[in-house]
Amino acid sequence: MLSSRAFLAVLFWGFSFIGTKIVLREIHPFTLLPIRYGLGSLFLLSIQLSQNRSFFREFSSRDWVSIFILSSVGVSGLGLLQAFGLLYTTAIHTGWIIAINPLLITLLARFFLGEAFTMRKMIGILSGFVGVFLIITKGVFSFSFFQFTSTYGDFLVLLSALAWTAFTVGGKGFLSRYAPMPTITAIMLSGCIVLLPLGLLKGEWERLFHLSLPAWGGIFFLGLCCSGLGYLFWYSALEKRDSTTVGVYLYFEPLATLIGAYFLLGEEIRWVTLLGGAMILFGVFIATQNLRKKY
């Protein structure tokens, strides 16, 4: 049976790259990100407070140090890398490159958590990285691909995928001790606080009064749907179905980006991008059959 909530969460996340590109036409990432995560934090916080007004007290002072570190990597760091990357590359490239996350988690879990590294996982990781290489180089097998403007953005997006991997693997022990939604709320709120000084430093808040309707729509979509409802729907789906079943929906995220970016942004769909994306999805499929039960 299909999970409409899991599907909506993945649809939101797939379209998040499109929304980000639309908003970044008019404001700087330093301005966008505090607003996005601020809206998401307030949305999740209102839900948590309605269920448990003292949920913050569940975390010790030492826990808050962990929350600050995790948010610096998995919220503010990831958000900055991804937003600056999208200034230079396409939403389609971003969607496919981000899809490699499960393979990066598999790789880091081998070295930092001592998990078994099978031939199946090795083939999957190799396939995924070849796919990313094809996307970044656009099939140009020489150093001339560094001349592409999108190459810089692609590498920043790849670094954002590494940031999410570090957040997932490094925070596994901490995240497993608490319920997901209160923890995600605290981490997102902390990430927003980390980003706020950058927004104040940029000082372009007056531009918010002159934003177009599509830009405002993008901001509220990113904040309420992607950073708010997306997590709420995702973890709600996980409560009703096993992680392996729900995890399958993540395969649709880059496809949602592909379709949305083609129709909404007019981005070009290249055959080499489709080939690279197919290799990434193939690699993720064969390498992570048992991984979703652990993360």
Buried (B, 14 or more C-beta within 10 A) or exposed (E): EEBEBBBBBBBBBBBBBBBBBBBBEBBBBBBBBBBBBBBBBBBBBEBBEEEEEEBBEBBEEEBEEBBBBBBBBBBBBBBBBBBBBBBBBBBBBBBBBBBBBBBBBBBBBBEEEEBEBEEEBBBBBBBBBBBBBBBBBBBBEEEEBEEBEBBBBBBBBBBBBBBBBBBBBBBBEBBEEBEBBBBBBBBBBBBBBBBBEBBEEBEEEEBBEEBEEBBEBBBBBBBBBBBBBBBBBBBBBBEEBEBEBBBBBBEBBBBBBBBBBBEBBEBEEBEEBBBBBBBBBBBBBBBBEBBBEEB
